[in-house]
Amino acid sequence: MSTSRQYIRRSRAQWEELIVLQLSFRLSAPKFFEKAGVSYQSFMSWRKKISTPEI
């Protein structure tokens, strides 16, 4: 039996929306993304990318 996960590619705009939703739900980031089925590590990576100004 395979336990592999199916990965969903999200755009920058989709990650921005998820980050805003997490803040509005007042859940810790790990709990919110667990419920949303999103990798916490991916969230942290994208949060860093989004908070860093693009050159």
NUVOMI-126476 format. One record per atom (N, C-alpha, C, O, CB): residue number from 1; atom name; x, y, z. Coordinates in steps of 0.1 Angstrom, whole numbers. Glycine has a CB too. Layout:
N
{node NUM CA {X Y Z}} ...
***
This chain:
55
{node 1 N {8 -12 0}} {node 1 CA {0 0 0}} {node 1 C {9 12 0}} {node 1 O {18 13 8}} {node 1 CB {-10 0 12}} {node 2 N {6 22 -9}} {node 2 CA {14 34 -10}} {node 2 C {8 45 -1}} {node 2 O {-4 46 1}} {node 2 CB {14 39 -24}} {node 3 N {17 52 5}} {node 3 CA {13 63 14}} {node 3 C {18 76 8}} {node 3 O {19 86 16}} {node 3 CB {19 61 28}} {node 4 N {21 77 -5}} {node 4 CA {26 89 -11}} {node 4 C {15 100 -11}} {node 4 O {3 96 -12}} {node 4 CB {31 86 -25}} {node 5 N {19 112 -11}} {node 5 CA {10 123 -11}} {node 5 C {9 129 -25}} {node 5 O {19 129 -32}} {node 5 CB {13 134 -1}} {node 6 N {-3 134 -28}} {node 6 CA {-4 141 -41}} {node 6 C {-1 156 -39}} {node 6 O {-7 162 -30}} {node 6 CB {-19 139 -47}} {node 7 N {8 161 -47}} {node 7 CA {12 175 -45}} {node 7 C {4 184 -54}} {node 7 O {2 180 -66}} {node 7 CB {27 177 -47}} {node 8 N {0 195 -49}} {node 8 CA {-7 205 -57}} {node 8 C {2 217 -59}} {node 8 O {8 223 -49}} {node 8 CB {-20 209 -50}} {node 9 N {4 221 -71}} {node 9 CA {13 233 -74}} {node 9 C {4 246 -72}} {node 9 O {-7 246 -79}} {node 9 CB {19 233 -88}} {node 10 N {8 255 -64}} {node 10 CA {1 267 -62}} {node 10 C {9 279 -67}} {node 10 O {21 279 -67}} {node 10 CB {-2 269 -47}} {node 11 N {1 289 -72}} {node 11 CA {8 301 -76}} {node 11 C {11 310 -64}} {node 11 O {7 308 -53}} {node 11 CB {-2 309 -86}} {node 12 N {19 320 -67}} {node 12 CA {23 330 -56}} {node 12 C {10 336 -50}} {node 12 O {9 337 -38}} {node 12 CB {32 341 -62}} {node 13 N {0 339 -59}} {node 13 CA {-12 346 -54}} {node 13 C {-20 336 -45}} {node 13 O {-26 340 -35}} {node 13 CB {-21 350 -66}} {node 14 N {-20 323 -49}} {node 14 CA {-27 313 -40}} {node 14 C {-20 312 -26}} {node 14 O {-27 311 -16}} {node 14 CB {-27 299 -47}} {node 15 N {-7 312 -26}} {node 15 CA {0 312 -13}} {node 15 C {-3 324 -5}} {node 15 O {-4 323 7}} {node 15 CB {15 310 -16}} {node 16 N {-3 336 -12}} {node 16 CA {-6 348 -5}} {node 16 C {-20 347 2}} {node 16 O {-22 351 13}} {node 16 CB {-5 360 -14}} {node 17 N {-29 342 -5}} {node 17 CA {-43 340 0}} {node 17 C {-43 331 12}} {node 17 O {-50 333 22}} {node 17 CB {-52 335 -11}} {node 18 N {-36 320 11}} {node 18 CA {-35 310 22}} {node 18 C {-29 317 35}} {node 18 O {-34 314 46}} {node 18 CB {-28 298 18}} {node 19 N {-19 325 33}} {node 19 CA {-13 331 44}} {node 19 C {-22 341 50}} {node 19 O {-23 342 63}} {node 19 CB {0 339 39}} {node 20 N {-29 349 42}} {node 20 CA {-39 358 48}} {node 20 C {-50 351 55}} {node 20 O {-55 355 66}} {node 20 CB {-45 367 36}} {node 21 N {-55 340 49}} {node 21 CA {-65 332 56}} {node 21 C {-61 327 70}} {node 21 O {-68 327 79}} {node 21 CB {-70 320 47}} {node 22 N {-48 322 70}} {node 22 CA {-43 317 83}} {node 22 C {-43 327 93}} {node 22 O {-47 325 105}} {node 22 CB {-28 311 81}} {node 23 N {-39 340 90}} {node 23 CA {-39 351 99}} {node 23 C {-54 354 104}} {node 23 O {-56 357 116}} {node 23 CB {-33 363 94}} {node 24 N {-63 353 95}} {node 24 CA {-77 357 98}} {node 24 C {-84 346 107}} {node 24 O {-93 350 114}} {node 24 CB {-85 359 86}} {node 25 N {-80 334 105}} {node 25 CA {-86 323 113}} {node 25 C {-81 322 128}} {node 25 O {-87 315 136}} {node 25 CB {-84 310 106}} {node 26 N {-70 329 130}} {node 26 CA {-64 329 144}} {node 26 C {-60 316 149}} {node 26 O {-61 313 161}} {node 26 CB {-74 335 153}} {node 27 N {-56 307 140}} {node 27 CA {-51 294 143}} {node 27 C {-36 295 142}} {node 27 O {-31 303 134}} {node 27 CB {-57 282 135}} {node 28 N {-28 287 149}} {node 28 CA {-14 286 147}} {node 28 C {-12 281 132}} {node 28 O {-20 274 127}} {node 28 CB {-7 277 157}} {node 29 N {-1 286 126}} {node 29 CA {2 282 113}} {node 29 C {2 266 111}} {node 29 O {-4 261 101}} {node 29 CB {15 287 108}} {node 30 N {9 259 120}} {node 30 CA {9 244 118}} {node 30 C {-5 238 118}} {node 30 O {-8 229 110}} {node 30 CB {17 238 128}} {node 31 N {-14 243 127}} {node 31 CA {-27 237 128}} {node 31 C {-36 241 116}} {node 31 O {-43 233 111}} {node 31 CB {-34 243 141}} {node 32 N {-35 254 111}} {node 32 CA {-42 258 100}} {node 32 C {-39 250 88}} {node 32 O {-47 245 80}} {node 32 CB {-40 273 97}} {node 33 N {-26 248 85}} {node 33 CA {-22 242 73}} {node 33 C {-24 227 74}} {node 33 O {-25 220 63}} {node 33 CB {-7 245 70}} {node 34 N {-24 221 86}} {node 34 CA {-27 207 87}} {node 34 C {-42 205 83}} {node 34 O {-45 196 76}} {node 34 CB {-25 202 102}} {node 35 N {-50 214 88}} {node 35 CA {-65 213 84}} {node 35 C {-67 216 69}} {node 35 O {-76 210 63}} {node 35 CB {-73 223 93}} {node 36 N {-59 225 63}} {node 36 CA {-60 228 49}} {node 36 C {-53 218 40}} {node 36 O {-55 219 28}} {node 36 CB {-55 242 47}} {node 37 N {-46 209 46}} {node 37 CA {-39 199 38}} {node 37 C {-26 204 31}} {node 37 O {-23 200 20}} {node 37 CB {-48 193 28}} {node 38 N {-20 214 37}} {node 38 CA {-9 221 31}} {node 38 C {4 218 39}} {node 38 O {3 218 52}} {node 38 CB {-11 236 29}} {node 39 N {15 216 33}} {node 39 CA {27 214 40}} {node 39 C {32 226 48}} {node 39 O {33 237 42}} {node 39 CB {39 209 31}} {node 40 N {34 225 61}} {node 40 CA {39 236 69}} {node 40 C {53 241 64}} {node 40 O {55 253 64}} {node 40 CB {40 232 84}} {node 41 N {61 232 60}} {node 41 CA {74 236 54}} {node 41 C {73 245 42}} {node 41 O {80 254 40}} {node 41 CB {83 224 51}} {node 42 N {63 241 33}} {node 42 CA {61 249 21}} {node 42 C {55 263 25}} {node 42 O {59 273 19}} {node 42 CB {50 242 12}} {node 43 N {47 263 35}} {node 43 CA {41 276 40}} {node 43 C {53 285 45}} {node 43 O {53 297 41}} {node 43 CB {31 274 51}} {node 44 N {62 279 53}} {node 44 CA {73 288 58}} {node 44 C {81 293 47}} {node 44 O {86 304 47}} {node 44 CB {81 279 68}} {node 45 N {84 284 37}} {node 45 CA {92 288 25}} {node 45 C {85 300 18}} {node 45 O {92 310 14}} {node 45 CB {95 276 16}} {node 46 N {72 298 15}} {node 46 CA {65 308 7}} {node 46 C {63 321 16}} {node 46 O {64 332 10}} {node 46 CB {52 303 3}} {node 47 N {61 320 28}} {node 47 CA {60 332 37}} {node 47 C {72 340 36}} {node 47 O {72 352 35}} {node 47 CB {56 328 51}} {node 48 N {84 333 36}} {node 48 CA {97 340 35}} {node 48 C {98 347 21}} {node 48 O {102 358 20}} {node 48 CB {108 331 38}} {node 49 N {95 340 11}} {node 49 CA {95 345 -3}} {node 49 C {86 357 -4}} {node 49 O {90 367 -10}} {node 49 CB {91 335 -13}} {node 50 N {74 357 1}} {node 50 CA {65 367 0}} {node 50 C {68 380 8}} {node 50 O {66 391 4}} {node 50 CB {51 362 4}} {node 51 N {74 377 19}} {node 51 CA {78 389 28}} {node 51 C {91 395 23}} {node 51 O {94 407 28}} {node 51 CB {80 384 42}} {node 52 N {98 389 14}} {node 52 CA {111 395 9}} {node 52 C {107 402 -4}} {node 52 O {102 397 -13}} {node 52 CB {121 384 6}} {node 53 N {111 415 -5}} {node 53 CA {108 423 -17}} {node 53 C {115 417 -29}} {node 53 O {126 412 -28}} {node 53 CB {112 437 -15}} {node 54 N {107 417 -40}} {node 54 CA {113 411 -53}} {node 54 C {122 422 -59}} {node 54 O {120 434 -58}} {node 54 CB {102 408 -63}} {node 55 N {133 417 -65}} {node 55 CA {143 427 -70}} {node 55 C {140 428 -85}} {node 55 O {147 435 -92}} {node 55 CB {158 422 -68}} 
***
